[in-house]
Amino acid sequence: MIINNAKLRGKQGLHSIECENGRFVSIIEQDGLVIPLESSLDAKMNLLSAPFVEPHIHLDAVFTAGEPNWNLSGTLFEGIERWAERKPMLTSEDVQRRVLKAVQLLVENGVQHIRTHVDITDPELVALKAIVALKEKLSAYIDLQIVAFPQEGILSFPNGKQLMEKALEQGADVIGGIPHFEYTREYGVESMRWIIDLAEKHGKLVDVHCDEIDDGASRFLEVLATAALEKGIGERVTASHTSAMHSYNNAYCSKLFRLLKKSKINFIALPTENMHLQGRFDGYPKIRGITRVKEIKDAGMNICFGQDSIQDPWYTLGNGKLLRVLDSGIHSCHMMGYEDLETALDLITDNGAKTLNISENYGIEVGKPANFIILEGSNDVEVIQKQGDVLYSVREGEILISRQPATLNQTIPLIE
């Protein structure tokens, strides 16, 4: 496959890219516009980018909003209650049907790498087994990482530690946690140190729902970062949400950042989800409840965006479009300066790849797998301005999806 007339992120001019045997073999700058051959793909001066990365989604819960009851308060904790009502209804067929529907949405919107959290506070591990069974089937379309996520706690749920060990045996790739939902602070601290020890023992990645609460006194992030630093595995550890950081006082947060930078842990922000769930106990002014994305990024730490939910008990919207999440995030985090916009796609591409520990085989470089998307617009700024479609998604040199941008049948005459 040869792609002509492509713009590349951070590079001037137009480029031709050649793929062979599923890998990039040549990337050269063109001397002006090229008339492509019939057998080649014409990017038409649009942006060719590495695929989108969805670093945080709950595929086991997609399309369950209102089943059997709606989350009327809109809070995180009621969402957990509603999910607990839905959990006994799970079957392998139910889970797989909904997961496949969601993955199709994600693939259609340029996602090729997914990290999904799967609830393991279920003695039968129904959802985990169902999704592990789909992993090979989906490998032609996506790379899938599965997080063993203890939705109702590790120490606060019966046999929580044993269920985590069992989930790893069943094929989970990543160890999860939820310290702010444990019964006590002591349980939360113990759970953080336990999962870091477990990750070191099994050579696993870690991704914790950490301080997803409006309580400025919820400070499990410092525990997670310290444990990761002590074991020297920070680059394999991720703190998702960290919503309480929005409410930390600035003096404490300044001190905390020193530890976070030393630890080298990753961060995931969920802008649409946390703007919806947080601030529910406030009058006015209401907090936004999103972690300090710009400050983390400007401090040189790795942070990315995810969408968290597609129509589940926590969030009734969601459509697989990471560009929508990115748009929401840069608005709500005051990241609309031109310098922010110039690299904004990092938040749903390269930064996500680093979080998932897949950077070695990710990106537009000779020798790497020929995985890419083509987006409407010539650079990050235009892509965000247009909020257009993913025109192509290509995986190992094979086209997964293609679409043409909308056009009018005739030009609208200028108003005189």
C-alpha beads as a LAMMPS data file, in Angstrom:
LAMMPS data file: protein, C-alpha beads

416 atoms
415 bonds

1 atom types
1 bond types

-500.0 500.0 xlo xhi
-500.0 500.0 ylo yhi
-500.0 500.0 zlo zhi

Masses

1 110.0

Atoms # bond

1 1 1 0.000 0.000 0.000
2 1 1 1.172 3.521 -0.855
3 1 1 -0.395 6.647 0.659
4 1 1 0.191 9.958 -1.110
5 1 1 -0.430 13.605 -0.219
6 1 1 -0.512 13.043 3.532
7 1 1 0.173 15.622 6.197
8 1 1 2.047 14.300 9.235
9 1 1 1.877 15.599 12.773
10 1 1 4.634 18.076 13.554
11 1 1 6.071 18.007 10.027
12 1 1 5.926 20.441 7.146
13 1 1 4.931 19.594 3.582
14 1 1 3.222 16.545 2.115
15 1 1 4.431 12.974 2.489
16 1 1 4.228 9.615 0.756
17 1 1 4.148 6.535 2.939
18 1 1 4.707 2.974 1.784
19 1 1 3.567 -0.083 3.709
20 1 1 4.664 -3.651 3.042
21 1 1 3.986 -6.865 4.934
22 1 1 2.022 -4.918 7.509
23 1 1 4.786 -2.418 8.343
24 1 1 5.927 1.041 7.316
25 1 1 8.862 0.685 4.917
26 1 1 9.198 4.229 3.595
27 1 1 8.162 7.742 4.663
28 1 1 9.369 10.497 2.324
29 1 1 8.557 14.158 1.833
30 1 1 6.954 14.887 -1.523
31 1 1 8.029 17.639 -3.891
32 1 1 4.563 19.140 -4.139
33 1 1 1.193 17.522 -4.793
34 1 1 1.309 14.035 -6.359
35 1 1 -1.281 12.593 -8.727
36 1 1 -1.819 9.210 -7.069
37 1 1 -1.985 5.918 -8.916
38 1 1 -5.285 4.013 -8.918
39 1 1 -3.769 1.457 -6.566
40 1 1 -2.647 4.039 -3.998
41 1 1 -4.569 5.855 -1.293
42 1 1 -4.888 9.621 -1.664
43 1 1 -4.889 11.408 1.706
44 1 1 -5.881 14.650 -0.062
45 1 1 -3.730 16.798 2.215
46 1 1 -5.457 15.479 5.342
47 1 1 -3.665 14.455 8.532
48 1 1 -2.261 10.942 8.775
49 1 1 -1.895 10.037 12.435
50 1 1 -1.213 7.061 14.630
51 1 1 -4.544 5.449 15.659
52 1 1 -6.577 6.687 18.573
53 1 1 -6.001 4.984 21.925
54 1 1 -8.935 4.396 24.289
55 1 1 -7.086 3.972 27.608
56 1 1 -10.041 3.709 29.965
57 1 1 -13.468 2.243 29.233
58 1 1 -15.791 -0.230 30.944
59 1 1 -16.821 -2.590 28.161
60 1 1 -18.590 -4.954 30.542
61 1 1 -21.137 -2.237 31.355
62 1 1 -21.752 -0.627 27.953
63 1 1 -25.391 -0.183 26.847
64 1 1 -26.860 -1.034 30.266
65 1 1 -28.162 2.424 31.218
66 1 1 -31.577 2.047 32.855
67 1 1 -31.266 -1.725 33.280
68 1 1 -33.018 -2.413 35.597
69 1 1 -33.092 1.133 37.054
70 1 1 -31.764 4.577 36.165
71 1 1 -29.150 6.475 38.130
72 1 1 -31.419 9.341 39.180
73 1 1 -28.953 11.251 41.353
74 1 1 -26.203 11.188 38.747
75 1 1 -23.610 10.301 41.384
76 1 1 -20.762 7.828 41.151
77 1 1 -21.992 5.879 44.150
78 1 1 -25.549 5.479 42.863
79 1 1 -24.046 4.316 39.580
80 1 1 -22.234 1.586 41.512
81 1 1 -25.531 0.627 43.167
82 1 1 -27.358 0.444 39.837
83 1 1 -24.534 -1.668 38.372
84 1 1 -24.740 -4.010 41.366
85 1 1 -28.396 -4.551 40.410
86 1 1 -27.452 -5.304 36.792
87 1 1 -24.520 -7.591 37.613
88 1 1 -26.602 -10.679 38.524
89 1 1 -28.232 -10.460 35.086
90 1 1 -24.907 -10.895 33.261
91 1 1 -24.376 -13.840 30.955
92 1 1 -21.517 -14.507 28.582
93 1 1 -23.806 -13.929 25.596
94 1 1 -25.130 -10.659 27.030
95 1 1 -21.626 -9.315 27.716
96 1 1 -20.170 -10.339 24.362
97 1 1 -23.086 -8.920 22.364
98 1 1 -22.721 -5.510 23.991
99 1 1 -18.923 -5.523 23.843
100 1 1 -18.910 -6.265 20.112
101 1 1 -21.382 -3.430 19.504
102 1 1 -19.176 -1.013 21.452
103 1 1 -15.942 -2.152 19.807
104 1 1 -17.491 -1.609 16.385
105 1 1 -18.329 1.969 17.386
106 1 1 -14.770 2.521 18.602
107 1 1 -13.180 1.026 15.479
108 1 1 -15.439 3.115 13.249
109 1 1 -14.080 6.170 15.045
110 1 1 -10.388 5.398 14.634
111 1 1 -9.599 3.504 17.841
112 1 1 -7.215 0.536 17.506
113 1 1 -5.975 0.193 21.093
114 1 1 -8.288 -0.281 24.075
115 1 1 -7.791 -0.749 27.790
116 1 1 -11.004 -1.950 29.411
117 1 1 -11.788 -2.226 33.092
118 1 1 -13.836 -5.331 33.894
119 1 1 -15.565 -5.734 37.256
120 1 1 -14.227 -8.752 39.171
121 1 1 -16.380 -8.328 42.294
122 1 1 -18.390 -11.246 40.952
123 1 1 -17.518 -14.689 42.333
124 1 1 -18.163 -16.263 38.914
125 1 1 -16.155 -13.652 36.944
126 1 1 -18.777 -13.862 34.180
127 1 1 -17.847 -10.634 32.397
128 1 1 -14.099 -11.176 32.688
129 1 1 -14.257 -14.657 31.163
130 1 1 -16.545 -13.448 28.370
131 1 1 -14.235 -10.593 27.388
132 1 1 -11.044 -12.655 27.652
133 1 1 -12.693 -15.116 25.237
134 1 1 -13.179 -12.282 22.699
135 1 1 -9.591 -11.034 22.814
136 1 1 -8.196 -13.216 20.030
137 1 1 -11.273 -12.724 17.843
138 1 1 -10.882 -8.955 18.066
139 1 1 -7.122 -8.886 17.506
140 1 1 -7.513 -8.175 13.781
141 1 1 -9.194 -4.892 14.694
142 1 1 -7.862 -3.815 18.090
143 1 1 -5.242 -4.508 20.722
144 1 1 -7.107 -5.142 23.958
145 1 1 -5.781 -4.815 27.500
146 1 1 -8.045 -6.120 30.262
147 1 1 -7.950 -4.605 33.749
148 1 1 -9.119 -6.726 36.671
149 1 1 -11.180 -3.998 38.320
150 1 1 -12.552 -4.534 41.860
151 1 1 -15.581 -2.256 41.546
152 1 1 -16.749 -2.863 45.136
153 1 1 -13.275 -2.969 46.675
154 1 1 -10.493 -5.476 47.302
155 1 1 -10.580 -5.601 51.103
156 1 1 -14.210 -4.489 51.426
157 1 1 -15.583 -7.229 49.162
158 1 1 -15.654 -10.871 50.286
159 1 1 -12.589 -12.767 49.016
160 1 1 -11.492 -9.687 47.071
161 1 1 -7.807 -10.634 47.050
162 1 1 -8.560 -14.186 45.905
163 1 1 -10.789 -12.876 43.109
164 1 1 -7.977 -10.619 41.912
165 1 1 -5.529 -13.538 41.836
166 1 1 -8.124 -15.645 40.016
167 1 1 -8.708 -12.873 37.467
168 1 1 -4.997 -12.808 36.653
169 1 1 -5.075 -16.574 36.158
170 1 1 -8.032 -16.151 33.801
171 1 1 -6.112 -13.738 31.559
172 1 1 -6.318 -10.187 32.957
173 1 1 -3.389 -8.022 31.832
174 1 1 -3.632 -5.176 34.340
175 1 1 -4.333 -4.939 38.085
176 1 1 -6.938 -2.396 39.177
177 1 1 -8.043 -0.833 42.449
178 1 1 -10.526 1.619 43.962
179 1 1 -9.104 2.823 47.317
180 1 1 -11.588 5.651 47.894
181 1 1 -14.466 3.129 47.850
182 1 1 -12.911 0.816 50.448
183 1 1 -14.608 0.968 53.860
184 1 1 -11.760 2.791 55.596
185 1 1 -8.668 4.804 54.767
186 1 1 -6.612 1.970 56.263
187 1 1 -8.188 -0.493 53.814
188 1 1 -7.498 1.909 50.941
189 1 1 -3.830 2.284 51.872
190 1 1 -3.394 -1.467 52.318
191 1 1 -5.049 -2.160 48.950
192 1 1 -2.643 0.183 47.143
193 1 1 0.456 -1.419 48.595
194 1 1 -0.963 -4.907 48.003
195 1 1 -1.643 -4.357 44.295
196 1 1 1.818 -2.864 43.709
197 1 1 3.376 -5.924 45.357
198 1 1 1.131 -8.157 43.245
199 1 1 2.104 -6.344 40.049
200 1 1 5.793 -6.745 40.855
201 1 1 5.258 -10.443 41.596
202 1 1 3.426 -11.149 38.315
203 1 1 5.069 -8.555 36.054
204 1 1 1.739 -6.827 35.422
205 1 1 0.662 -3.272 34.710
206 1 1 -1.436 -1.326 37.242
207 1 1 -4.370 1.036 36.620
208 1 1 -6.204 2.367 39.684
209 1 1 -9.445 4.327 39.939
210 1 1 -7.745 6.713 42.347
211 1 1 -9.500 9.411 44.384
212 1 1 -12.521 9.604 42.095
213 1 1 -14.353 11.695 44.647
214 1 1 -14.851 15.390 45.439
215 1 1 -13.301 14.974 48.894
216 1 1 -10.103 17.004 49.077
217 1 1 -9.010 14.795 51.985
218 1 1 -8.935 11.701 49.745
219 1 1 -5.205 11.282 49.196
220 1 1 -4.580 7.750 48.035
221 1 1 -2.649 9.086 45.048
222 1 1 0.333 9.827 47.287
223 1 1 0.200 6.236 48.558
224 1 1 0.034 4.750 45.061
225 1 1 2.850 6.951 43.762
226 1 1 5.064 6.215 46.770
227 1 1 4.562 2.449 46.476
228 1 1 5.315 2.603 42.724
229 1 1 8.424 4.713 43.373
230 1 1 9.713 2.338 46.034
231 1 1 9.358 -0.642 43.676
232 1 1 10.705 1.270 40.665
233 1 1 7.711 0.410 38.464
234 1 1 6.124 3.855 38.050
235 1 1 6.077 3.775 34.244
236 1 1 3.873 0.656 34.466
237 1 1 1.434 2.313 36.879
238 1 1 -1.533 4.537 36.032
239 1 1 -3.749 6.694 38.223
240 1 1 -7.155 7.162 36.583
241 1 1 -9.548 10.002 37.432
242 1 1 -7.686 11.556 40.441
243 1 1 -10.723 13.853 40.688
244 1 1 -9.957 14.837 44.290
245 1 1 -6.859 16.648 42.986
246 1 1 -9.302 19.241 41.629
247 1 1 -10.148 20.023 45.266
248 1 1 -6.659 19.805 46.800
249 1 1 -5.267 23.022 48.221
250 1 1 -2.456 24.424 46.111
251 1 1 0.217 24.154 48.804
252 1 1 -0.387 20.419 49.195
253 1 1 -0.619 19.908 45.447
254 1 1 2.747 21.628 44.919
255 1 1 4.340 19.215 47.390
256 1 1 2.515 16.264 45.793
257 1 1 3.795 17.061 42.295
258 1 1 7.381 16.521 43.426
259 1 1 6.497 12.944 44.393
260 1 1 4.403 12.342 41.257
261 1 1 7.232 13.419 38.949
262 1 1 9.756 11.246 40.771
263 1 1 7.421 8.245 40.624
264 1 1 6.921 8.511 36.804
265 1 1 3.369 7.192 37.022
266 1 1 0.853 7.904 34.243
267 1 1 -2.493 9.691 34.485
268 1 1 -5.825 9.306 32.723
269 1 1 -8.462 12.031 32.823
270 1 1 -12.094 11.308 31.918
271 1 1 -13.481 14.772 31.108
272 1 1 -17.062 14.035 30.051
273 1 1 -17.665 11.438 32.754
274 1 1 -16.237 13.410 35.643
275 1 1 -17.925 16.680 34.690
276 1 1 -21.170 14.705 34.832
277 1 1 -20.524 12.781 38.074
278 1 1 -18.599 15.278 40.188
279 1 1 -19.892 18.397 41.904
280 1 1 -23.146 16.647 42.813
281 1 1 -22.893 17.714 46.446
282 1 1 -22.186 21.358 45.651
283 1 1 -24.487 24.335 45.560
284 1 1 -22.899 27.150 43.600
285 1 1 -20.182 27.434 42.543
286 1 1 -20.032 23.796 41.406
287 1 1 -16.625 22.201 40.891
288 1 1 -15.759 20.655 37.552
289 1 1 -14.220 17.603 39.192
290 1 1 -11.564 17.001 36.523
291 1 1 -7.981 16.454 37.596
292 1 1 -5.349 19.133 36.938
293 1 1 -4.710 18.116 33.335
294 1 1 -2.862 21.204 32.135
295 1 1 -0.685 21.374 35.234
296 1 1 0.236 17.674 34.980
297 1 1 1.055 18.067 31.283
298 1 1 3.050 21.274 31.789
299 1 1 5.038 19.575 34.574
300 1 1 6.243 16.996 32.026
301 1 1 4.185 14.080 33.329
302 1 1 2.250 11.766 31.047
303 1 1 -1.518 12.238 30.879
304 1 1 -4.143 11.115 28.384
305 1 1 -7.917 11.241 27.911
306 1 1 -10.444 8.410 27.888
307 1 1 -14.235 8.282 27.634
308 1 1 -14.920 5.797 30.450
309 1 1 -18.497 4.868 29.532
310 1 1 -20.853 4.256 26.665
311 1 1 -24.440 4.441 27.896
312 1 1 -24.094 2.734 31.259
313 1 1 -25.283 3.421 34.850
314 1 1 -22.708 6.187 35.284
315 1 1 -23.104 8.006 31.969
316 1 1 -26.087 7.764 29.639
317 1 1 -24.353 9.209 26.577
318 1 1 -21.128 8.146 24.810
319 1 1 -20.672 7.155 21.191
320 1 1 -17.096 5.987 20.765
321 1 1 -15.816 9.343 19.492
322 1 1 -12.612 10.324 21.260
323 1 1 -12.539 13.628 19.367
324 1 1 -15.698 14.538 21.295
325 1 1 -13.984 13.709 24.580
326 1 1 -10.922 15.701 23.542
327 1 1 -13.057 18.712 22.630
328 1 1 -14.794 18.585 26.006
329 1 1 -11.515 18.168 27.872
330 1 1 -9.628 21.058 26.327
331 1 1 -12.607 23.339 26.959
332 1 1 -13.108 22.354 30.586
333 1 1 -9.374 22.317 31.419
334 1 1 -8.630 25.761 29.952
335 1 1 -6.402 24.304 27.225
336 1 1 -7.580 26.425 24.300
337 1 1 -4.373 28.361 23.751
338 1 1 -2.808 27.785 20.348
339 1 1 0.219 26.031 21.838
340 1 1 -2.132 23.623 23.638
341 1 1 -4.118 22.956 20.468
342 1 1 -0.995 22.301 18.379
343 1 1 -0.333 19.079 20.300
344 1 1 -3.810 18.287 21.628
345 1 1 -4.098 15.007 19.711
346 1 1 -1.312 13.654 21.947
347 1 1 -3.993 13.266 24.619
348 1 1 -5.812 10.588 22.595
349 1 1 -2.822 9.106 20.712
350 1 1 0.826 9.050 21.860
351 1 1 0.173 9.730 25.544
352 1 1 -2.355 6.899 25.648
353 1 1 0.134 4.573 23.979
354 1 1 2.714 5.433 26.642
355 1 1 0.142 4.757 29.364
356 1 1 -0.634 1.345 27.867
357 1 1 3.111 0.590 27.542
358 1 1 2.812 -0.003 23.780
359 1 1 4.950 2.881 22.465
360 1 1 7.567 0.494 21.078
361 1 1 5.145 -0.670 18.378
362 1 1 3.122 2.516 18.032
363 1 1 3.589 5.536 15.787
364 1 1 4.310 6.583 12.221
365 1 1 7.880 5.342 11.826
366 1 1 9.686 3.036 9.410
367 1 1 9.750 -0.488 10.809
368 1 1 6.706 -0.105 13.024
369 1 1 3.319 -1.764 12.313
370 1 1 1.428 0.050 9.551
371 1 1 -1.409 1.178 11.805
372 1 1 -2.782 4.651 11.135
373 1 1 -5.832 6.822 10.637
374 1 1 -6.531 9.734 8.286
375 1 1 -8.451 12.654 9.793
376 1 1 -10.225 15.634 8.239
377 1 1 -7.839 18.568 8.605
378 1 1 -4.172 19.203 7.962
379 1 1 -2.971 19.419 11.594
380 1 1 -4.128 19.005 15.194
381 1 1 -5.797 22.415 15.249
382 1 1 -7.827 21.895 12.073
383 1 1 -8.872 18.395 13.101
384 1 1 -10.226 19.727 16.407
385 1 1 -11.868 22.716 14.724
386 1 1 -13.631 20.527 12.165
387 1 1 -14.562 17.731 14.598
388 1 1 -14.791 15.753 11.384
389 1 1 -14.877 12.082 10.590
390 1 1 -12.094 9.543 10.604
391 1 1 -11.741 9.097 6.844
392 1 1 -9.619 5.935 6.988
393 1 1 -8.462 3.511 9.627
394 1 1 -5.734 1.132 8.465
395 1 1 -4.290 -1.738 10.485
396 1 1 -1.158 -3.600 9.387
397 1 1 -1.644 -2.153 5.912
398 1 1 -5.266 -3.324 5.594
399 1 1 -8.143 -0.844 5.456
400 1 1 -10.579 -1.335 8.348
401 1 1 -12.884 1.565 7.571
402 1 1 -13.164 4.279 4.934
403 1 1 -15.589 7.127 4.419
404 1 1 -15.789 10.265 2.351
405 1 1 -16.342 13.714 3.847
406 1 1 -19.800 15.177 3.303
407 1 1 -20.165 17.423 0.259
408 1 1 -22.955 19.668 -1.015
409 1 1 -24.516 18.937 -4.383
410 1 1 -23.878 22.533 -5.313
411 1 1 -21.975 25.465 -3.881
412 1 1 -23.936 27.868 -1.686
413 1 1 -23.829 31.268 -3.378
414 1 1 -22.104 34.039 -1.438
415 1 1 -24.420 36.497 0.277
416 1 1 -24.123 39.846 -1.486

Bonds

1 1 1 2
2 1 2 3
3 1 3 4
4 1 4 5
5 1 5 6
6 1 6 7
7 1 7 8
8 1 8 9
9 1 9 10
10 1 10 11
11 1 11 12
12 1 12 13
13 1 13 14
14 1 14 15
15 1 15 16
16 1 16 17
17 1 17 18
18 1 18 19
19 1 19 20
20 1 20 21
21 1 21 22
22 1 22 23
23 1 23 24
24 1 24 25
25 1 25 26
26 1 26 27
27 1 27 28
28 1 28 29
29 1 29 30
30 1 30 31
31 1 31 32
32 1 32 33
33 1 33 34
34 1 34 35
35 1 35 36
36 1 36 37
37 1 37 38
38 1 38 39
39 1 39 40
40 1 40 41
41 1 41 42
42 1 42 43
43 1 43 44
44 1 44 45
45 1 45 46
46 1 46 47
47 1 47 48
48 1 48 49
49 1 49 50
50 1 50 51
51 1 51 52
52 1 52 53
53 1 53 54
54 1 54 55
55 1 55 56
56 1 56 57
57 1 57 58
58 1 58 59
59 1 59 60
60 1 60 61
61 1 61 62
62 1 62 63
63 1 63 64
64 1 64 65
65 1 65 66
66 1 66 67
67 1 67 68
68 1 68 69
69 1 69 70
70 1 70 71
71 1 71 72
72 1 72 73
73 1 73 74
74 1 74 75
75 1 75 76
76 1 76 77
77 1 77 78
78 1 78 79
79 1 79 80
80 1 80 81
81 1 81 82
82 1 82 83
83 1 83 84
84 1 84 85
85 1 85 86
86 1 86 87
87 1 87 88
88 1 88 89
89 1 89 90
90 1 90 91
91 1 91 92
92 1 92 93
93 1 93 94
94 1 94 95
95 1 95 96
96 1 96 97
97 1 97 98
98 1 98 99
99 1 99 100
100 1 100 101
101 1 101 102
102 1 102 103
103 1 103 104
104 1 104 105
105 1 105 106
106 1 106 107
107 1 107 108
108 1 108 109
109 1 109 110
110 1 110 111
111 1 111 112
112 1 112 113
113 1 113 114
114 1 114 115
115 1 115 116
116 1 116 117
117 1 117 118
118 1 118 119
119 1 119 120
120 1 120 121
121 1 121 122
122 1 122 123
123 1 123 124
124 1 124 125
125 1 125 126
126 1 126 127
127 1 127 128
128 1 128 129
129 1 129 130
130 1 130 131
131 1 131 132
132 1 132 133
133 1 133 134
134 1 134 135
135 1 135 136
136 1 136 137
137 1 137 138
138 1 138 139
139 1 139 140
140 1 140 141
141 1 141 142
142 1 142 143
143 1 143 144
144 1 144 145
145 1 145 146
146 1 146 147
147 1 147 148
148 1 148 149
149 1 149 150
150 1 150 151
151 1 151 152
152 1 152 153
153 1 153 154
154 1 154 155
155 1 155 156
156 1 156 157
157 1 157 158
158 1 158 159
159 1 159 160
160 1 160 161
161 1 161 162
162 1 162 163
163 1 163 164
164 1 164 165
165 1 165 166
166 1 166 167
167 1 167 168
168 1 168 169
169 1 169 170
170 1 170 171
171 1 171 172
172 1 172 173
173 1 173 174
174 1 174 175
175 1 175 176
176 1 176 177
177 1 177 178
178 1 178 179
179 1 179 180
180 1 180 181
181 1 181 182
182 1 182 183
183 1 183 184
184 1 184 185
185 1 185 186
186 1 186 187
187 1 187 188
188 1 188 189
189 1 189 190
190 1 190 191
191 1 191 192
192 1 192 193
193 1 193 194
194 1 194 195
195 1 195 196
196 1 196 197
197 1 197 198
198 1 198 199
199 1 199 200
200 1 200 201
201 1 201 202
202 1 202 203
203 1 203 204
204 1 204 205
205 1 205 206
206 1 206 207
207 1 207 208
208 1 208 209
209 1 209 210
210 1 210 211
211 1 211 212
212 1 212 213
213 1 213 214
214 1 214 215
215 1 215 216
216 1 216 217
217 1 217 218
218 1 218 219
219 1 219 220
220 1 220 221
221 1 221 222
222 1 222 223
223 1 223 224
224 1 224 225
225 1 225 226
226 1 226 227
227 1 227 228
228 1 228 229
229 1 229 230
230 1 230 231
231 1 231 232
232 1 232 233
233 1 233 234
234 1 234 235
235 1 235 236
236 1 236 237
237 1 237 238
238 1 238 239
239 1 239 240
240 1 240 241
241 1 241 242
242 1 242 243
243 1 243 244
244 1 244 245
245 1 245 246
246 1 246 247
247 1 247 248
248 1 248 249
249 1 249 250
250 1 250 251
251 1 251 252
252 1 252 253
253 1 253 254
254 1 254 255
255 1 255 256
256 1 256 257
257 1 257 258
258 1 258 259
259 1 259 260
260 1 260 261
261 1 261 262
262 1 262 263
263 1 263 264
264 1 264 265
265 1 265 266
266 1 266 267
267 1 267 268
268 1 268 269
269 1 269 270
270 1 270 271
271 1 271 272
272 1 272 273
273 1 273 274
274 1 274 275
275 1 275 276
276 1 276 277
277 1 277 278
278 1 278 279
279 1 279 280
280 1 280 281
281 1 281 282
282 1 282 283
283 1 283 284
284 1 284 285
285 1 285 286
286 1 286 287
287 1 287 288
288 1 288 289
289 1 289 290
290 1 290 291
291 1 291 292
292 1 292 293
293 1 293 294
294 1 294 295
295 1 295 296
296 1 296 297
297 1 297 298
298 1 298 299
299 1 299 300
300 1 300 301
301 1 301 302
302 1 302 303
303 1 303 304
304 1 304 305
305 1 305 306
306 1 306 307
307 1 307 308
308 1 308 309
309 1 309 310
310 1 310 311
311 1 311 312
312 1 312 313
313 1 313 314
314 1 314 315
315 1 315 316
316 1 316 317
317 1 317 318
318 1 318 319
319 1 319 320
320 1 320 321
321 1 321 322
322 1 322 323
323 1 323 324
324 1 324 325
325 1 325 326
326 1 326 327
327 1 327 328
328 1 328 329
329 1 329 330
330 1 330 331
331 1 331 332
332 1 332 333
333 1 333 334
334 1 334 335
335 1 335 336
336 1 336 337
337 1 337 338
338 1 338 339
339 1 339 340
340 1 340 341
341 1 341 342
342 1 342 343
343 1 343 344
344 1 344 345
345 1 345 346
346 1 346 347
347 1 347 348
348 1 348 349
349 1 349 350
350 1 350 351
351 1 351 352
352 1 352 353
353 1 353 354
354 1 354 355
355 1 355 356
356 1 356 357
357 1 357 358
358 1 358 359
359 1 359 360
360 1 360 361
361 1 361 362
362 1 362 363
363 1 363 364
364 1 364 365
365 1 365 366
366 1 366 367
367 1 367 368
368 1 368 369
369 1 369 370
370 1 370 371
371 1 371 372
372 1 372 373
373 1 373 374
374 1 374 375
375 1 375 376
376 1 376 377
377 1 377 378
378 1 378 379
379 1 379 380
380 1 380 381
381 1 381 382
382 1 382 383
383 1 383 384
384 1 384 385
385 1 385 386
386 1 386 387
387 1 387 388
388 1 388 389
389 1 389 390
390 1 390 391
391 1 391 392
392 1 392 393
393 1 393 394
394 1 394 395
395 1 395 396
396 1 396 397
397 1 397 398
398 1 398 399
399 1 399 400
400 1 400 401
401 1 401 402
402 1 402 403
403 1 403 404
404 1 404 405
405 1 405 406
406 1 406 407
407 1 407 408
408 1 408 409
409 1 409 410
410 1 410 411
411 1 411 412
412 1 412 413
413 1 413 414
414 1 414 415
415 1 415 416
